[in-house]
Amino acid sequence: MRTLARLRRARLAAACVGGCVVLSLAAPASAETSGQADQKVKQLLARIQTIQRQVAAAEKAYDEALAGVADSVNTEILDGQARDQIAATAAAQQAQVDGRVRALYESGGPVALYATLIDAEDPNALAEQAVVVQHLVAAGQTVVSQVSRVSAQADAATAAASRRAQARIATERTVGAAAVRVLSLLADEQRLLGQARSHAAAVRAAELALQAQSSAFSVITSDRIASMRMMPAAPAYMALYRKGAAAMCPGLSWTVLAAIGQVESGHGRDTSTSYAGAMGPMQFLPATFAAYAVDGDHDGVASIMDPADAIYTAARYLCANGASTGPNALANAIFHYNHADWYVQMVLALARQYAAA
Protein backbone atom coordinates (compact mmCIF):
# COMPACT_ATOMS: atom_id res chain seq x y z
CA MET A 1 0.00 0.00 0.00
CA ARG A 2 2.89 2.34 0.63
CA THR A 3 3.93 1.84 -2.98
CA LEU A 4 0.41 2.72 -4.10
CA ALA A 5 0.38 5.77 -1.85
CA ARG A 6 3.65 6.92 -3.34
CA LEU A 7 2.27 6.34 -6.81
CA ARG A 8 -0.85 8.34 -5.98
CA ARG A 9 1.24 11.19 -4.53
CA ALA A 10 3.54 11.09 -7.54
CA ARG A 11 0.57 11.29 -9.88
CA LEU A 12 -0.93 14.22 -7.97
CA ALA A 13 2.44 15.92 -7.68
CA ALA A 14 3.04 15.48 -11.40
CA ALA A 15 -0.36 16.92 -12.14
CA CYS A 16 0.32 19.81 -9.78
CA VAL A 17 3.72 20.39 -11.32
CA GLY A 18 2.18 20.40 -14.77
CA GLY A 19 -0.57 22.77 -13.69
CA CYS A 20 1.76 25.02 -11.73
CA VAL A 21 4.18 25.28 -14.64
CA VAL A 22 1.37 26.12 -17.02
CA LEU A 23 0.05 28.78 -14.66
CA SER A 24 3.41 30.28 -13.79
CA LEU A 25 4.56 30.41 -17.39
CA ALA A 26 1.25 31.34 -18.95
CA ALA A 27 0.75 34.41 -16.76
CA PRO A 28 3.75 36.37 -18.09
CA ALA A 29 2.97 35.24 -21.63
CA SER A 30 -0.59 36.49 -21.38
CA ALA A 31 0.61 39.71 -19.78
CA GLU A 32 2.91 40.47 -22.67
CA THR A 33 4.17 38.37 -25.54
CA SER A 34 7.51 38.86 -27.22
CA GLY A 35 5.75 40.42 -30.20
CA GLN A 36 3.88 42.84 -27.95
CA ALA A 37 7.13 43.75 -26.24
CA ASP A 38 8.78 44.41 -29.61
CA GLN A 39 5.84 46.64 -30.52
CA LYS A 40 6.18 48.58 -27.28
CA VAL A 41 9.90 49.09 -27.88
CA LYS A 42 9.10 50.32 -31.42
CA GLN A 43 6.62 52.80 -29.96
CA LEU A 44 9.25 54.05 -27.52
CA LEU A 45 11.76 54.43 -30.33
CA ALA A 46 9.20 56.34 -32.40
CA ARG A 47 8.71 58.75 -29.51
CA ILE A 48 12.48 59.08 -29.22
CA GLN A 49 12.74 59.98 -32.91
CA THR A 50 10.08 62.65 -32.44
CA ILE A 51 12.03 64.10 -29.53
CA GLN A 52 15.22 63.99 -31.59
CA ARG A 53 13.57 66.22 -34.20
CA GLN A 54 12.43 68.55 -31.42
CA VAL A 55 15.96 68.61 -30.03
CA ALA A 56 17.34 69.56 -33.45
CA ALA A 57 14.90 72.48 -33.69
CA ALA A 58 15.58 73.53 -30.10
CA GLU A 59 19.35 73.43 -30.66
CA LYS A 60 18.94 75.58 -33.78
CA ALA A 61 16.98 78.15 -31.75
CA TYR A 62 19.63 77.97 -29.04
CA ASP A 63 22.39 78.52 -31.61
CA GLU A 64 20.56 81.49 -33.11
CA ALA A 65 20.02 82.98 -29.67
CA LEU A 66 23.69 82.71 -28.81
CA ALA A 67 24.66 84.11 -32.21
CA GLY A 68 22.30 87.05 -31.67
CA VAL A 69 23.90 87.85 -28.34
CA ALA A 70 27.36 87.60 -29.85
CA ASP A 71 26.39 89.86 -32.79
CA SER A 72 24.81 92.46 -30.55
CA VAL A 73 27.82 92.55 -28.26
CA ASN A 74 30.16 92.80 -31.25
CA THR A 75 28.03 95.62 -32.73
CA GLU A 76 28.18 97.46 -29.43
CA ILE A 77 31.94 97.13 -29.40
CA LEU A 78 32.26 98.33 -33.02
CA ASP A 79 29.87 101.22 -32.44
CA GLY A 80 31.86 102.24 -29.40
CA GLN A 81 35.07 102.10 -31.37
CA ALA A 82 33.58 104.24 -34.17
CA ARG A 83 32.25 106.74 -31.63
CA ASP A 84 35.64 106.99 -30.00
CA GLN A 85 37.30 107.47 -33.38
CA ILE A 86 34.89 110.26 -34.40
CA ALA A 87 35.28 111.91 -31.02
CA ALA A 88 39.05 111.76 -31.38
CA THR A 89 38.85 113.30 -34.87
CA ALA A 90 36.55 116.07 -33.62
CA ALA A 91 38.85 116.74 -30.71
CA ALA A 92 41.85 116.98 -33.07
CA GLN A 93 40.00 119.38 -35.34
CA GLN A 94 38.88 121.44 -32.36
CA ALA A 95 42.47 121.57 -31.19
CA GLN A 96 43.58 122.79 -34.60
CA VAL A 97 40.98 125.57 -34.61
CA ASP A 98 41.89 126.48 -31.07
CA GLY A 99 45.53 126.62 -32.14
CA ARG A 100 44.78 128.91 -35.06
CA VAL A 101 42.63 131.23 -32.95
CA ARG A 102 45.23 131.20 -30.21
CA ALA A 103 47.94 132.09 -32.74
CA LEU A 104 45.69 134.79 -34.11
CA TYR A 105 45.25 136.38 -30.73
CA GLU A 106 48.91 135.90 -29.76
CA SER A 107 49.84 137.85 -32.85
CA GLY A 108 47.42 140.63 -31.92
CA GLY A 109 44.30 138.73 -32.89
CA PRO A 110 41.12 140.51 -33.89
CA VAL A 111 41.82 143.37 -31.42
CA ALA A 112 45.07 144.18 -33.19
CA LEU A 113 43.40 143.90 -36.54
CA TYR A 114 40.57 146.15 -35.47
CA ALA A 115 43.16 148.54 -34.03
CA THR A 116 44.77 148.83 -37.46
CA LEU A 117 41.41 149.89 -38.78
CA ILE A 118 41.37 152.86 -36.41
CA ASP A 119 44.80 153.98 -37.69
CA ALA A 120 43.74 153.64 -41.31
CA GLU A 121 43.31 156.99 -43.11
CA ASP A 122 42.02 155.68 -46.39
CA PRO A 123 38.27 154.88 -46.13
CA ASN A 124 38.58 152.29 -48.89
CA ALA A 125 41.48 150.57 -47.12
CA LEU A 126 39.50 150.66 -43.89
CA ALA A 127 36.57 148.90 -45.52
CA GLU A 128 38.79 146.28 -47.11
CA GLN A 129 40.59 145.57 -43.83
CA ALA A 130 37.26 145.27 -41.97
CA VAL A 131 36.07 142.66 -44.47
CA VAL A 132 39.30 140.69 -44.03
CA VAL A 133 38.97 140.75 -40.24
CA GLN A 134 35.32 139.60 -40.42
CA HIS A 135 36.28 136.73 -42.76
CA LEU A 136 39.04 135.54 -40.47
CA VAL A 137 36.84 135.52 -37.39
CA ALA A 138 33.86 133.96 -39.24
CA ALA A 139 36.08 131.23 -40.72
CA GLY A 140 37.23 130.19 -37.26
CA GLN A 141 33.67 130.13 -35.98
CA THR A 142 32.52 128.04 -38.97
CA VAL A 143 35.23 125.45 -38.44
CA VAL A 144 34.35 125.20 -34.77
CA SER A 145 30.63 124.86 -35.59
CA GLN A 146 31.26 122.12 -38.17
CA VAL A 147 33.44 120.15 -35.81
CA SER A 148 30.82 120.45 -33.05
CA ARG A 149 28.04 119.32 -35.42
CA VAL A 150 30.02 116.26 -36.62
CA SER A 151 30.83 115.36 -33.04
CA ALA A 152 27.16 115.72 -32.02
CA GLN A 153 26.05 113.55 -34.97
CA ALA A 154 28.61 110.90 -34.05
CA ASP A 155 27.42 110.92 -30.46
CA ALA A 156 23.79 110.58 -31.58
CA ALA A 157 24.55 107.70 -33.99
CA THR A 158 26.57 105.91 -31.37
CA ALA A 159 23.84 106.36 -28.77
CA ALA A 160 21.21 104.96 -31.19
CA ALA A 161 23.41 101.95 -32.02
CA SER A 162 23.98 101.37 -28.34
CA ARG A 163 20.23 101.42 -27.68
CA ARG A 164 19.66 98.91 -30.49
CA ALA A 165 22.39 96.65 -29.16
CA GLN A 166 21.01 96.83 -25.64
CA ALA A 167 17.55 95.99 -26.93
CA ARG A 168 18.90 92.94 -28.75
CA ILE A 169 20.78 91.80 -25.70
CA ALA A 170 17.59 92.15 -23.67
CA THR A 171 15.57 90.00 -26.09
CA GLU A 172 18.28 87.37 -26.28
CA ARG A 173 17.72 86.53 -22.65
CA THR A 174 15.61 83.79 -24.19
CA VAL A 175 18.91 81.96 -24.63
CA GLY A 176 18.33 80.61 -21.15
CA ALA A 177 14.89 79.32 -22.12
CA ALA A 178 16.27 77.79 -25.32
CA ALA A 179 19.01 76.03 -23.38
CA VAL A 180 16.53 74.68 -20.83
CA ARG A 181 14.35 73.41 -23.68
CA VAL A 182 17.25 71.51 -25.24
CA LEU A 183 18.36 70.00 -21.94
CA SER A 184 14.80 69.02 -21.04
CA LEU A 185 14.28 67.27 -24.37
CA LEU A 186 17.61 65.48 -24.05
CA ALA A 187 16.59 64.27 -20.59
CA ASP A 188 13.29 62.96 -22.00
CA GLU A 189 15.15 61.19 -24.78
CA GLN A 190 17.53 59.58 -22.30
CA ARG A 191 14.62 58.46 -20.12
CA LEU A 192 12.76 56.86 -23.03
CA LEU A 193 15.93 55.15 -24.22
CA GLY A 194 16.36 53.73 -20.73
CA GLN A 195 12.78 52.46 -20.74
CA ALA A 196 13.20 50.83 -24.15
CA ARG A 197 16.51 49.29 -23.11
CA SER A 198 15.25 47.96 -19.78
CA HIS A 199 11.95 46.82 -21.30
CA ALA A 200 13.67 44.83 -24.01
CA ALA A 201 16.13 43.42 -21.47
CA ALA A 202 13.30 42.38 -19.15
CA VAL A 203 11.47 40.62 -21.96
CA ARG A 204 14.64 38.82 -23.05
CA ALA A 205 15.26 37.77 -19.45
CA ALA A 206 11.70 36.48 -19.12
CA GLU A 207 12.03 34.53 -22.38
CA LEU A 208 15.30 33.00 -21.22
CA ALA A 209 13.69 32.10 -17.90
CA LEU A 210 10.77 30.52 -19.74
CA GLN A 211 13.12 28.47 -21.87
CA ALA A 212 15.10 27.39 -18.81
CA GLN A 213 11.97 26.42 -16.90
CA SER A 214 10.53 24.56 -19.88
CA SER A 215 13.80 22.70 -20.31
CA ALA A 216 13.92 21.89 -16.60
CA PHE A 217 10.36 20.59 -16.69
CA SER A 218 11.19 18.40 -19.69
CA VAL A 219 14.30 17.04 -17.98
CA ILE A 220 12.41 16.31 -14.76
CA THR A 221 9.65 14.57 -16.72
CA SER A 222 12.08 12.47 -18.74
CA ASP A 223 14.23 11.52 -15.76
CA ARG A 224 11.31 10.55 -13.52
CA ILE A 225 9.49 8.61 -16.21
CA ALA A 226 12.71 6.76 -17.08
CA SER A 227 13.00 5.68 -13.44
CA MET A 228 9.46 4.25 -13.31
CA ARG A 229 8.91 0.51 -13.53
CA MET A 230 5.86 -1.49 -14.48
CA MET A 231 3.77 -2.85 -11.64
CA PRO A 232 2.68 -6.49 -11.72
CA ALA A 233 -1.08 -6.88 -12.10
CA ALA A 234 -3.37 -9.65 -10.96
CA PRO A 235 -4.04 -12.29 -13.64
CA ALA A 236 -7.69 -11.22 -13.78
CA TYR A 237 -6.68 -7.65 -14.62
CA MET A 238 -4.14 -8.78 -17.22
CA ALA A 239 -6.85 -10.87 -18.89
CA LEU A 240 -9.25 -7.95 -18.92
CA TYR A 241 -6.61 -5.67 -20.54
CA ARG A 242 -6.02 -8.20 -23.32
CA LYS A 243 -9.68 -9.06 -23.93
CA GLY A 244 -10.87 -5.47 -23.68
CA ALA A 245 -8.37 -4.22 -26.23
CA ALA A 246 -9.12 -7.00 -28.66
CA ALA A 247 -12.89 -6.75 -28.31
CA MET A 248 -13.39 -3.01 -28.26
CA CYS A 249 -10.45 -1.70 -30.32
CA PRO A 250 -8.72 -4.10 -32.72
CA GLY A 251 -5.23 -2.77 -33.36
CA LEU A 252 -4.86 -1.23 -29.88
CA SER A 253 -2.13 -2.92 -27.85
CA TRP A 254 -3.29 -4.27 -24.49
CA THR A 255 -0.07 -2.83 -23.04
CA VAL A 256 -1.54 0.67 -23.35
CA LEU A 257 -4.56 -0.34 -21.24
CA ALA A 258 -2.23 -1.98 -18.71
CA ALA A 259 -0.09 1.18 -18.49
CA ILE A 260 -3.18 3.36 -17.97
CA GLY A 261 -4.49 0.91 -15.36
CA GLN A 262 -1.19 1.16 -13.46
CA VAL A 263 -0.98 4.96 -13.64
CA GLU A 264 -4.62 5.51 -12.70
CA SER A 265 -5.17 3.03 -9.87
CA GLY A 266 -2.27 0.61 -9.58
CA HIS A 267 -4.41 -2.04 -11.28
CA GLY A 268 -7.36 -1.52 -8.96
CA ARG A 269 -5.38 -1.11 -5.76
CA ASP A 270 -6.52 2.52 -5.27
CA THR A 271 -9.93 3.32 -6.74
CA SER A 272 -10.69 6.37 -4.59
CA THR A 273 -12.15 9.45 -6.22
CA SER A 274 -9.52 11.91 -7.43
CA TYR A 275 -9.41 15.66 -6.77
CA ALA A 276 -10.98 16.15 -10.22
CA GLY A 277 -13.85 13.75 -9.53
CA ALA A 278 -12.51 10.77 -11.51
CA MET A 279 -13.58 7.38 -10.18
CA GLY A 280 -12.92 3.66 -10.40
CA PRO A 281 -9.98 1.52 -11.48
CA MET A 282 -9.58 3.47 -14.77
CA GLN A 283 -10.41 6.86 -13.21
CA PHE A 284 -13.25 8.01 -15.44
CA LEU A 285 -15.25 11.14 -14.92
CA PRO A 286 -18.86 9.96 -14.50
CA ALA A 287 -20.08 11.90 -17.53
CA THR A 288 -17.36 10.48 -19.79
CA PHE A 289 -18.00 6.95 -18.54
CA ALA A 290 -21.73 7.33 -19.18
CA ALA A 291 -21.05 8.46 -22.77
CA TYR A 292 -18.83 5.44 -23.60
CA ALA A 293 -19.95 2.85 -21.01
CA VAL A 294 -19.54 -0.85 -21.87
CA ASP A 295 -20.89 -3.82 -19.86
CA GLY A 296 -17.65 -5.74 -19.94
CA ASP A 297 -18.69 -8.64 -17.74
CA HIS A 298 -22.18 -8.89 -19.27
CA ASP A 299 -23.98 -8.69 -15.96
CA GLY A 300 -26.50 -6.25 -17.36
CA VAL A 301 -25.05 -3.23 -15.55
CA ALA A 302 -22.22 -0.93 -16.70
CA SER A 303 -20.54 0.26 -13.49
CA ILE A 304 -17.73 2.79 -13.26
CA MET A 305 -16.30 0.87 -10.30
CA ASP A 306 -16.37 -2.56 -11.98
CA PRO A 307 -12.91 -3.53 -13.40
CA ALA A 308 -14.32 -5.26 -16.51
CA ASP A 309 -16.72 -2.45 -17.32
CA ALA A 310 -14.04 0.23 -16.68
CA ILE A 311 -11.33 -1.47 -18.76
CA TYR A 312 -13.63 -2.22 -21.70
CA THR A 313 -14.97 1.33 -21.58
CA ALA A 314 -11.39 2.68 -21.59
CA ALA A 315 -10.61 0.62 -24.70
CA ARG A 316 -13.72 1.94 -26.43
CA TYR A 317 -12.90 5.55 -25.45
CA LEU A 318 -9.33 5.29 -26.73
CA CYS A 319 -10.48 3.73 -29.98
CA ALA A 320 -13.06 6.48 -30.48
CA ASN A 321 -10.16 8.94 -30.39
CA GLY A 322 -8.13 7.04 -33.01
CA ALA A 323 -5.88 4.91 -30.79
CA SER A 324 -5.72 2.06 -33.33
CA THR A 325 -4.77 4.13 -36.37
CA GLY A 326 -1.09 4.81 -35.76
CA PRO A 327 1.53 6.07 -33.26
CA ASN A 328 0.61 9.75 -33.56
CA ALA A 329 -3.07 8.99 -33.26
CA LEU A 330 -2.35 6.78 -30.23
CA ALA A 331 -0.52 9.60 -28.48
CA ASN A 332 -3.41 11.92 -29.27
CA ALA A 333 -5.93 9.40 -27.90
CA ILE A 334 -3.95 9.07 -24.65
CA PHE A 335 -3.83 12.86 -24.43
CA HIS A 336 -7.64 12.89 -24.64
CA TYR A 337 -7.68 10.49 -21.72
CA ASN A 338 -5.63 12.93 -19.63
CA HIS A 339 -4.73 16.33 -21.06
CA ALA A 340 -1.04 16.37 -20.13
CA ASP A 341 2.06 15.67 -22.19
CA TRP A 342 3.84 14.11 -19.24
CA TYR A 343 0.91 11.68 -18.87
CA VAL A 344 1.24 10.58 -22.50
CA GLN A 345 4.98 10.02 -22.07
CA MET A 346 4.43 8.05 -18.88
CA VAL A 347 1.79 5.75 -20.39
CA LEU A 348 3.84 5.06 -23.52
CA ALA A 349 6.99 4.38 -21.47
CA LEU A 350 5.19 1.89 -19.23
CA ALA A 351 3.48 0.30 -22.25
CA ARG A 352 6.91 -0.40 -23.75
CA GLN A 353 7.96 -2.09 -20.52
CA TYR A 354 4.84 -4.27 -20.53
CA ALA A 355 5.51 -5.19 -24.12
CA ALA A 356 9.11 -6.14 -23.32
CA ALA A 357 8.23 -8.16 -20.21
C-alpha positions as CSV (number, residue, x, y, z in Angstrom):
1,M,0.0,0.0,0.0
2,R,2.9,2.3,0.6
3,T,3.9,1.8,-3.0
4,L,0.4,2.7,-4.1
5,A,0.4,5.8,-1.8
6,R,3.7,6.9,-3.3
7,L,2.3,6.3,-6.8
8,R,-0.9,8.3,-6.0
9,R,1.2,11.2,-4.5
10,A,3.5,11.1,-7.5
11,R,0.6,11.3,-9.9
12,L,-0.9,14.2,-8.0
13,A,2.4,15.9,-7.7
14,A,3.0,15.5,-11.4
15,A,-0.4,16.9,-12.1
16,C,0.3,19.8,-9.8
17,V,3.7,20.4,-11.3
18,G,2.2,20.4,-14.8
19,G,-0.6,22.8,-13.7
20,C,1.8,25.0,-11.7
21,V,4.2,25.3,-14.6
22,V,1.4,26.1,-17.0
23,L,0.1,28.8,-14.7
24,S,3.4,30.3,-13.8
25,L,4.6,30.4,-17.4
26,A,1.2,31.3,-19.0
27,A,0.8,34.4,-16.8
28,P,3.7,36.4,-18.1
29,A,3.0,35.2,-21.6
30,S,-0.6,36.5,-21.4
31,A,0.6,39.7,-19.8
32,E,2.9,40.5,-22.7
33,T,4.2,38.4,-25.5
34,S,7.5,38.9,-27.2
35,G,5.8,40.4,-30.2
36,Q,3.9,42.8,-28.0
37,A,7.1,43.7,-26.2
38,D,8.8,44.4,-29.6
39,Q,5.8,46.6,-30.5
40,K,6.2,48.6,-27.3
41,V,9.9,49.1,-27.9
42,K,9.1,50.3,-31.4
43,Q,6.6,52.8,-30.0
44,L,9.2,54.0,-27.5
45,L,11.8,54.4,-30.3
46,A,9.2,56.3,-32.4
47,R,8.7,58.8,-29.5
48,I,12.5,59.1,-29.2
49,Q,12.7,60.0,-32.9
50,T,10.1,62.7,-32.4
51,I,12.0,64.1,-29.5
52,Q,15.2,64.0,-31.6
53,R,13.6,66.2,-34.2
54,Q,12.4,68.6,-31.4
55,V,16.0,68.6,-30.0
56,A,17.3,69.6,-33.5
57,A,14.9,72.5,-33.7
58,A,15.6,73.5,-30.1
59,E,19.3,73.4,-30.7
60,K,18.9,75.6,-33.8
61,A,17.0,78.1,-31.7
62,Y,19.6,78.0,-29.0
63,D,22.4,78.5,-31.6
64,E,20.6,81.5,-33.1
65,A,20.0,83.0,-29.7
66,L,23.7,82.7,-28.8
67,A,24.7,84.1,-32.2
68,G,22.3,87.0,-31.7
69,V,23.9,87.8,-28.3
70,A,27.4,87.6,-29.8
71,D,26.4,89.9,-32.8
72,S,24.8,92.5,-30.6
73,V,27.8,92.6,-28.3
74,N,30.2,92.8,-31.3
75,T,28.0,95.6,-32.7
76,E,28.2,97.5,-29.4
77,I,31.9,97.1,-29.4
78,L,32.3,98.3,-33.0
79,D,29.9,101.2,-32.4
80,G,31.9,102.2,-29.4
81,Q,35.1,102.1,-31.4
82,A,33.6,104.2,-34.2
83,R,32.3,106.7,-31.6
84,D,35.6,107.0,-30.0
85,Q,37.3,107.5,-33.4
86,I,34.9,110.3,-34.4
87,A,35.3,111.9,-31.0
88,A,39.1,111.8,-31.4
89,T,38.9,113.3,-34.9
90,A,36.6,116.1,-33.6
91,A,38.9,116.7,-30.7
92,A,41.8,117.0,-33.1
93,Q,40.0,119.4,-35.3
94,Q,38.9,121.4,-32.4
95,A,42.5,121.6,-31.2
96,Q,43.6,122.8,-34.6
97,V,41.0,125.6,-34.6
98,D,41.9,126.5,-31.1
99,G,45.5,126.6,-32.1
100,R,44.8,128.9,-35.1
101,V,42.6,131.2,-33.0
102,R,45.2,131.2,-30.2
103,A,47.9,132.1,-32.7
104,L,45.7,134.8,-34.1
105,Y,45.3,136.4,-30.7
106,E,48.9,135.9,-29.8
107,S,49.8,137.9,-32.9
108,G,47.4,140.6,-31.9
109,G,44.3,138.7,-32.9
110,P,41.1,140.5,-33.9
111,V,41.8,143.4,-31.4
112,A,45.1,144.2,-33.2
113,L,43.4,143.9,-36.5
114,Y,40.6,146.2,-35.5
115,A,43.2,148.5,-34.0
116,T,44.8,148.8,-37.5
117,L,41.4,149.9,-38.8
118,I,41.4,152.9,-36.4
119,D,44.8,154.0,-37.7
120,A,43.7,153.6,-41.3
121,E,43.3,157.0,-43.1
122,D,42.0,155.7,-46.4
123,P,38.3,154.9,-46.1
124,N,38.6,152.3,-48.9
125,A,41.5,150.6,-47.1
126,L,39.5,150.7,-43.9
127,A,36.6,148.9,-45.5
128,E,38.8,146.3,-47.1
129,Q,40.6,145.6,-43.8
130,A,37.3,145.3,-42.0
131,V,36.1,142.7,-44.5
132,V,39.3,140.7,-44.0
133,V,39.0,140.7,-40.2
134,Q,35.3,139.6,-40.4
135,H,36.3,136.7,-42.8
136,L,39.0,135.5,-40.5
137,V,36.8,135.5,-37.4
138,A,33.9,134.0,-39.2
139,A,36.1,131.2,-40.7
140,G,37.2,130.2,-37.3
141,Q,33.7,130.1,-36.0
142,T,32.5,128.0,-39.0
143,V,35.2,125.4,-38.4
144,V,34.3,125.2,-34.8
145,S,30.6,124.9,-35.6
146,Q,31.3,122.1,-38.2
147,V,33.4,120.2,-35.8
148,S,30.8,120.5,-33.1
149,R,28.0,119.3,-35.4
150,V,30.0,116.3,-36.6
151,S,30.8,115.4,-33.0
152,A,27.2,115.7,-32.0
153,Q,26.1,113.5,-35.0
154,A,28.6,110.9,-34.0
155,D,27.4,110.9,-30.5
156,A,23.8,110.6,-31.6
157,A,24.6,107.7,-34.0
158,T,26.6,105.9,-31.4
159,A,23.8,106.4,-28.8
160,A,21.2,105.0,-31.2
161,A,23.4,102.0,-32.0
162,S,24.0,101.4,-28.3
163,R,20.2,101.4,-27.7
164,R,19.7,98.9,-30.5
165,A,22.4,96.6,-29.2
166,Q,21.0,96.8,-25.6
167,A,17.5,96.0,-26.9
168,R,18.9,92.9,-28.8
169,I,20.8,91.8,-25.7
170,A,17.6,92.1,-23.7
171,T,15.6,90.0,-26.1
172,E,18.3,87.4,-26.3
173,R,17.7,86.5,-22.6
174,T,15.6,83.8,-24.2
175,V,18.9,82.0,-24.6
176,G,18.3,80.6,-21.2
177,A,14.9,79.3,-22.1
178,A,16.3,77.8,-25.3
179,A,19.0,76.0,-23.4
180,V,16.5,74.7,-20.8
181,R,14.3,73.4,-23.7
182,V,17.2,71.5,-25.2
183,L,18.4,70.0,-21.9
184,S,14.8,69.0,-21.0
185,L,14.3,67.3,-24.4
186,L,17.6,65.5,-24.0
187,A,16.6,64.3,-20.6
188,D,13.3,63.0,-22.0
189,E,15.1,61.2,-24.8
190,Q,17.5,59.6,-22.3
191,R,14.6,58.5,-20.1
192,L,12.8,56.9,-23.0
193,L,15.9,55.1,-24.2
194,G,16.4,53.7,-20.7
195,Q,12.8,52.5,-20.7
196,A,13.2,50.8,-24.1
197,R,16.5,49.3,-23.1
198,S,15.2,48.0,-19.8
199,H,12.0,46.8,-21.3
200,A,13.7,44.8,-24.0
201,A,16.1,43.4,-21.5
202,A,13.3,42.4,-19.1
203,V,11.5,40.6,-22.0
204,R,14.6,38.8,-23.0
205,A,15.3,37.8,-19.4
206,A,11.7,36.5,-19.1
207,E,12.0,34.5,-22.4
208,L,15.3,33.0,-21.2
209,A,13.7,32.1,-17.9
210,L,10.8,30.5,-19.7
211,Q,13.1,28.5,-21.9
212,A,15.1,27.4,-18.8
213,Q,12.0,26.4,-16.9
214,S,10.5,24.6,-19.9
215,S,13.8,22.7,-20.3
216,A,13.9,21.9,-16.6
217,F,10.4,20.6,-16.7
218,S,11.2,18.4,-19.7
219,V,14.3,17.0,-18.0
220,I,12.4,16.3,-14.8
221,T,9.6,14.6,-16.7
222,S,12.1,12.5,-18.7
223,D,14.2,11.5,-15.8
224,R,11.3,10.6,-13.5
225,I,9.5,8.6,-16.2
226,A,12.7,6.8,-17.1
227,S,13.0,5.7,-13.4
228,M,9.5,4.3,-13.3
229,R,8.9,0.5,-13.5
230,M,5.9,-1.5,-14.5
231,M,3.8,-2.9,-11.6
232,P,2.7,-6.5,-11.7
233,A,-1.1,-6.9,-12.1
234,A,-3.4,-9.7,-11.0
235,P,-4.0,-12.3,-13.6
236,A,-7.7,-11.2,-13.8
237,Y,-6.7,-7.7,-14.6
238,M,-4.1,-8.8,-17.2
239,A,-6.8,-10.9,-18.9
240,L,-9.2,-7.9,-18.9
241,Y,-6.6,-5.7,-20.5
242,R,-6.0,-8.2,-23.3
243,K,-9.7,-9.1,-23.9
244,G,-10.9,-5.5,-23.7
245,A,-8.4,-4.2,-26.2
246,A,-9.1,-7.0,-28.7
247,A,-12.9,-6.7,-28.3
248,M,-13.4,-3.0,-28.3
249,C,-10.4,-1.7,-30.3
250,P,-8.7,-4.1,-32.7
251,G,-5.2,-2.8,-33.4
252,L,-4.9,-1.2,-29.9
253,S,-2.1,-2.9,-27.8
254,W,-3.3,-4.3,-24.5
255,T,-0.1,-2.8,-23.0
256,V,-1.5,0.7,-23.4
257,L,-4.6,-0.3,-21.2
258,A,-2.2,-2.0,-18.7
259,A,-0.1,1.2,-18.5
260,I,-3.2,3.4,-18.0
261,G,-4.5,0.9,-15.4
262,Q,-1.2,1.2,-13.5
263,V,-1.0,5.0,-13.6
264,E,-4.6,5.5,-12.7
265,S,-5.2,3.0,-9.9
266,G,-2.3,0.6,-9.6
267,H,-4.4,-2.0,-11.3
268,G,-7.4,-1.5,-9.0
269,R,-5.4,-1.1,-5.8
270,D,-6.5,2.5,-5.3
271,T,-9.9,3.3,-6.7
272,S,-10.7,6.4,-4.6
273,T,-12.2,9.4,-6.2
274,S,-9.5,11.9,-7.4
275,Y,-9.4,15.7,-6.8
276,A,-11.0,16.2,-10.2
277,G,-13.9,13.7,-9.5
278,A,-12.5,10.8,-11.5
279,M,-13.6,7.4,-10.2
280,G,-12.9,3.7,-10.4
281,P,-10.0,1.5,-11.5
282,M,-9.6,3.5,-14.8
283,Q,-10.4,6.9,-13.2
284,F,-13.2,8.0,-15.4
285,L,-15.3,11.1,-14.9
286,P,-18.9,10.0,-14.5
287,A,-20.1,11.9,-17.5
288,T,-17.4,10.5,-19.8
289,F,-18.0,7.0,-18.5
290,A,-21.7,7.3,-19.2
291,A,-21.0,8.5,-22.8
292,Y,-18.8,5.4,-23.6
293,A,-20.0,2.8,-21.0
294,V,-19.5,-0.8,-21.9
295,D,-20.9,-3.8,-19.9
296,G,-17.6,-5.7,-19.9
297,D,-18.7,-8.6,-17.7
298,H,-22.2,-8.9,-19.3
299,D,-24.0,-8.7,-16.0
300,G,-26.5,-6.3,-17.4
301,V,-25.0,-3.2,-15.6
302,A,-22.2,-0.9,-16.7
303,S,-20.5,0.3,-13.5
304,I,-17.7,2.8,-13.3
305,M,-16.3,0.9,-10.3
306,D,-16.4,-2.6,-12.0
307,P,-12.9,-3.5,-13.4
308,A,-14.3,-5.3,-16.5
309,D,-16.7,-2.5,-17.3
310,A,-14.0,0.2,-16.7
311,I,-11.3,-1.5,-18.8
312,Y,-13.6,-2.2,-21.7
313,T,-15.0,1.3,-21.6
314,A,-11.4,2.7,-21.6
315,A,-10.6,0.6,-24.7
316,R,-13.7,1.9,-26.4
317,Y,-12.9,5.6,-25.5
318,L,-9.3,5.3,-26.7
319,C,-10.5,3.7,-30.0
320,A,-13.1,6.5,-30.5
321,N,-10.2,8.9,-30.4
322,G,-8.1,7.0,-33.0
323,A,-5.9,4.9,-30.8
324,S,-5.7,2.1,-33.3
325,T,-4.8,4.1,-36.4
326,G,-1.1,4.8,-35.8
327,P,1.5,6.1,-33.3
328,N,0.6,9.7,-33.6
329,A,-3.1,9.0,-33.3
330,L,-2.3,6.8,-30.2
331,A,-0.5,9.6,-28.5
332,N,-3.4,11.9,-29.3
333,A,-5.9,9.4,-27.9
334,I,-4.0,9.1,-24.7
335,F,-3.8,12.9,-24.4
336,H,-7.6,12.9,-24.6
337,Y,-7.7,10.5,-21.7
338,N,-5.6,12.9,-19.6
339,H,-4.7,16.3,-21.1
340,A,-1.0,16.4,-20.1
341,D,2.1,15.7,-22.2
342,W,3.8,14.1,-19.2
343,Y,0.9,11.7,-18.9
344,V,1.2,10.6,-22.5
345,Q,5.0,10.0,-22.1
346,M,4.4,8.1,-18.9
347,V,1.8,5.7,-20.4
348,L,3.8,5.1,-23.5
349,A,7.0,4.4,-21.5
350,L,5.2,1.9,-19.2
351,A,3.5,0.3,-22.2
352,R,6.9,-0.4,-23.8
353,Q,8.0,-2.1,-20.5
354,Y,4.8,-4.3,-20.5
355,A,5.5,-5.2,-24.1
356,A,9.1,-6.1,-23.3
357,A,8.2,-8.2,-20.2
